[in-house]
Amino acid sequence: MIGPLLVFGFVLLSAVRDVYFGHIFQSVGFFTVVLIGCTICTVFFLVVSVLRRRSGLEVLRHKLDVVIVVNVTTAIAWIFYFFALTHTSPAVANTLYSGIGPITIIALDAAGWRIVARGPVRRLEAIFFAGVGASLLLIAFGAINGMSGVQSESMHLSFAGVALAAIAGSSLVISILYTRKLHDHGAGSDAILATRFILIIVIAALAEASNERSFLGYPPTELAWLGLSASVLIVMPIYVLQLGVARSVPLTANIIRALGPVAVFGTQLVDPRVVFSSYMLCALLLYAFCIVGANVVRVRLTLETAKT
């Protein structure tokens, strides 16, 4: 039970993160935030891992191929997602980013790419997932056509934000599945977080080096605040999610994670660039109904399996 609760904690932390970053990215480049936050995260957890569990790093040394996959998929997920937050509302970006998760797992399984074991998808559960897919299409359509609550610069940028949010969500799911694989081989969350952001740090550093206004141009007090907020809002949700994933069935973890947009929709109204959208509320309610329905079916199936 602790696993699903930890994943739910990730959902709440993510809602605060997305609304905050959606506002911050209007004035601060997301590579600046990524570089500061992920560097702090890597250094902190590297120290923790060395002091607490040297064996965790030893496990990763023998699984370099998996570590590379986790780095690549993490970099794609965060860079694409932060771009999406810049050009669409937090609720839209979060819904596509989170909601695509369970569908991606099922699609990968149908294609014969089963990274970790999972339970079968029942007919009623598949119907709910079809509803999730339909709601995601409605949300994407509304965002592209200016009905998301945020006025984008152009339809092309809105489409790019929608597409990249979906790609980011699929990439994150693959990353999560491979981190679960590392957990199963004995690597702790601290060791994984110490090595997970190496590629994205390199990319952000290169982007900052070519940027006219790099993070070195910010006042020390602003850098300190960016470092604190970025490290807490990037690191804590991921750390809580990794702990939850290690203690949950992957499909269940992704279903709970997909509830995040409900929290984001209410929270995003504190952002002055976002206005209330009845269309988006209806689309999100359909999404929430279907994702909760799928979750209920999954829980019942788990209980039935436990009794036998």
N, C-alpha and C positions, 0 to 999 in steps of 0.2 A: 504493500500500500504506500510505502514511503516514496517509491519511484514516481508514481503518478502525481503525488503531492509536490514533489520537487519540480516536475515538469510544469505544473500549474503555477508554481512560484516563478518560473521562467516566463510564463505568459504575462504575468503582472509586471515584472521588471521590463519586459520588452515593450509593453505599452508606453511606459514612461520614456524609455529610450527613444522610440520612434518619433514620438511627438516632439521631444526635446531636440533631437538631431534634425528633424524636418525643419525646425525653426532655425537652428544654428547654421545649417548648410546654406542658408540664404546670404550669409555674410562670411562664412569661413569654409574653405575648401575641404571636401571630405578626406582628401589624402593627408591633410594636416592632422585631422582628428584620428585617422587610422594609424598614422605613424606614431603619434604620441601615445595613444591608448594601447596599441598592440605591443609597442616596445616596452612599456611599463609592465604589461601583462607577462610578456616573455621573460623579462629579467626576474620579476617577482617569483613566478612559478618555477623557474630554473633553480633559483636559490632554495625554494621550498623542497623541490624534488631532490636536490643534492643532499640537503640536510635530513630529509625524512626517508626517502625511498630511492636509493641509488639503483636498486634493481629495476625500477621502472624505466629509467633511461637505458639500462642494459637491454631490456626487452625491445625497446624501440630501435636500438642499434642493429638488432637482428631482423627488424621488420622495416627496413628503410624504404622498400617499395610502397608499403602501405602509408608510411609517414609522408612520402612524396605525394601520393594521391590525396591525402588529407590536406596537405598544404595547397595543392592546386585547386581543389574544390572549395576550400575555405576562402581563398583569394578571389575566386570567381564570384562566390556567394556574396561576400561583403562589398566588393567594389561595385558589382552590378546593383546590389540592393541600395547602397548609398546613392548611386546615381538615380535610381527610381524615386527615392525619397525627395530628391531635389526637384523632380518634375511632376510629381503627382501627390495626392493627399496621403498622409500616413496610413489611414485605414485601407485605402486601395493597395498601396505597396505591401502592407502587412498581410492583407488577405491573400493576395496572389502568392506572396512569399511563403506563407504558412499553409494555405489551403492546398497548394499543389503537392504538398508532402505525401499524404496517403495515396493520392493518385499516382505519384511517381513510383512509390514502392510497388503498387499493384502492376503498373506498366513494366517495370524492370523484371518483376517476377514472370509476367506473361511472356516477356522476351527471353526468358531463360537465364536472366542475370540475378541470381539469388545470392546476395552478399552475406546475409545471416539468415538463420531459420526463422520462420514466422508461421502463425496459424493460418488456416484456410479462410478465404472470404466467402461468406454465405450469400445466398441469393438476395435476402432482404438488405444485407449490408451493401451489396453491389448496387441496389436500387438507390440507396441513400448517397452512395458515392457518385452515381450519375446525376443526382440532384446537386451535389457539391460542384461537379463540373459545370452544370448549367448556370449555377449562381456565379461562378468565377467568370464565365463568359459574359454574363450580364454586367458584372462589376467592371470588367475590362472595357466593354462597349460604352458604359457610362463615363469612364475615365477619359477615353479617347474623344468622346463627343462633348466634353465640358460639363458633365453632370456629377462630378465627384466632390464638388465643394471647393475646389481649388482652380483658379484660372491659370492655365498653362500658357507658355509663350506661343506654342503652335500645336496643331494636331500631331505633327510628326514627332515632336518631343514627348507628347503624351503617349503616343504609341510606343516609342522607345522605352519610356519609363515602365509601361505595362509589360512589354516583352521581356525587359531585363529583370523585372521583379519575378516573373515566372521562371526564367532561367536560373536566377539566383536561388529560388526556393528549391528547385530540382537539384541544383549543385549542393546546397546545404544538406539535403536529405542523404545524398551519396556520402558526403563528408561524415554525417552522423553515423551512418551504417558502418563505415570503416573505422570510426573511433570506437564503436561498439566491438568491432573485431579486435582492436588493440586491447580493449578492456578484457576481453575473453582470454587473451594471451598473457594477462597479468600486469599490463601497464596501468598505472593509476592516472586519475584525472590531472594531477599536478604535472606529471611527466608529459602527458599529451598536450596540455596547454603551454608547456615550456617550449614545445617544438612545432606547434600547429600554425603559428603566424609568421614563420621565418620568410616565406616567399612574399607574403603581402607587405611585410616590412621593407623588403628590398624594392618592391614595386613602388611603394609610397615614397621611399627615400629618393628613388630616381625621378619620380614625378615632382617632388619638392625641389630637387636640384635644378630642374628646368623651369620652375615656376618663378615668375617675377617677384611674387610676395610669398616667400617660404615662411615656415613657422618661426624662423629666427627673427623675422621682422615684427613679431607681436610683442607687446609689453610683457615683462616678467609675470605680472599679476594675472594677465589674461592667459598666458601659457600655463601657469599653475592651475587655474580653474579648468582649462581645457584638459589638462592632464588628469586632474582628479575626476571630472565628470566622464571623460572618455574611458578611463580605466575602470571606473565603477560600472558604468552603463554598458560597456562592451564585455568586460571580464565576468562580472557577476552573473548575468543571464546565461552566458555560455557555460560557466562553471556549474551552475545549478542544473542546467540542462544536461550536461555530461553525467553528473551524478544521477539524475533521474533516468537517463537513457540506460545507464549501466544496471539499473534496478527495474527496468520495464521491458515489456515486449515492444519492439520497434514500432509496429503499426499503432499500438495504443499510445505510445509517447507522441507520435506525430498527430494523432487525432486530437489529443489534449492540446498540443501546441497550436493546432489550427484554430482553437477558440480565441486566440489572441486578438483578432480584428474586432471582436465585440467590445473588448476593453479599450482598444485604440480609438474606436469611433467616438466614444464618449469623451475620452481624454483629449482628442485632437481639437475639440472646440475651444480650448484655451489658447490655441494658436491663432493670432489675428488674421493670417492669410487664409484660414479655412472657414467656410460658412456651412450652415446646416443644409444637407441635401436629402430630401425625402426619398428620392429615387435610390440613393445609395443605402439609406436606412432599410428600405424594403428588400433590396438585393442582399444586404448583410443578414437580415432576419431569415431569409430563405437559406442562406449559407449556414447560419447558426443552427436552424432546425435540422438540416440534413446532417451536419457534422455531429450534433448531439445524438441524433437517431443512430448513426453509424457507431458512435461510441457505446450506446446502450446495447446494441446488438453484440458488439465485441465483448463487453463485460459479461453479458449473459452466456456467451459461448465459453468464456474463460471459466466461469463458475461451473458450467455443465461439465467441462473437461476435468476440473479439479475433483468433482464428485465421483467420476468414473475411475 
